[in-house]
């Protein structure tokens, strides 16, 4: 097993930071950002406490189609890998259903999403979640891709999510 | 992202014949980073505490701390943890202080909390930050964290999640009813000194005054869901916690004074919270007292009821805590 996220991400874990959620794109650090449907008119705030990844408070003013936490992965080449997944620890005062997917960029533009199989329910007790996809059995998963991300899709409603830790696992 | 300078923390630790547990605590504090000084009050241990031996047993990190990092003062006869903590506080030079027991264990989240406080503008000026802890009574049930009673109050206050949250007056009235421990708070040293807040120099229940006067007099309180300390509870043995004698009745004059001060204070929500707390505490004391001492406890409780419990609160308590009041002989 090895980790596959950027060095900047580790620094983000170690140093407290905070800010506001605004517009369609909020970058927390290099390689970690929130992308939201502009129709949501998203507001809110975020904090990265020392040793924890992210506390997110999202308050959309309208309806919309997507809210996703995007983590850049340094995994252009999946050759030789059999599993890819995540291990995470999260808590949410009100239940938050999260779907994780591996997003692979395509050379001509666009992308393909491959969802990890398990639904992830963050709830009122801090809990560990883990999930893996078996890469050789994924239809149409490009082994080579110009870029890749892990996307955590969040509900398009008011959300408070405390993501204490997140690791990307490969084998 | 900015890396704020860490806040310096002092640890004040009373110790009576606890060298074996104090040494690993010192090692843990040395590894944490933000602990700039440790003041140990040797409350007449036999044999006396020896800093060289303690640092040797505490490990390489503690031995590598600068000279003066560990200071030990010795009482020639035991005065209890409250008086020892007060003495220790007079010696602290760091801007923040935590009171630990010699058999507590400091966890890495305590250092993370200090970093959060350093980074957050509110963290510098908060009078104290209360954080969560693990109580070893949960070990048998494989439960990590606080006892259910405290956990319920944190949840009720809406503060059970979040690395650093401001505490409103309503929330403070709930958190104040948690167990009156001294070691689950990081205090601003000047707050305690300026307001004249300390422990009661009693052998038992010394921390009630520190806890409630802190909640009463603080302008800014923060709360963290981080579990910063393991509190070891040994249900038997000769520790002060297990001393169940009429000595505990000496707490009532302290409760009287606190009730009066809180009633006159600026936080009305705290008055009812304190009164409710007193009945739970009196019931707990009675349950552990020898039968011969219970009438005296009931007399103290009756006086407190007459002097400090408003008619409205009496009705409320009768409705909510009737059996408890009956056990205390209050109709």
Interface residues (C-beta under 8 A of the other chain):
Chain A: X11 X12 X15 X16 X17 X18 X29 X47 X48 X49 X50 X51 X52 X55 X91 X92 X93 X124 X160 X162
Chain B: X1 X2 X3 X4 X108 X109 X111 X112 X113 X115 X116 X118 X119 X120 X158 X160 X161 X162 X163 X164
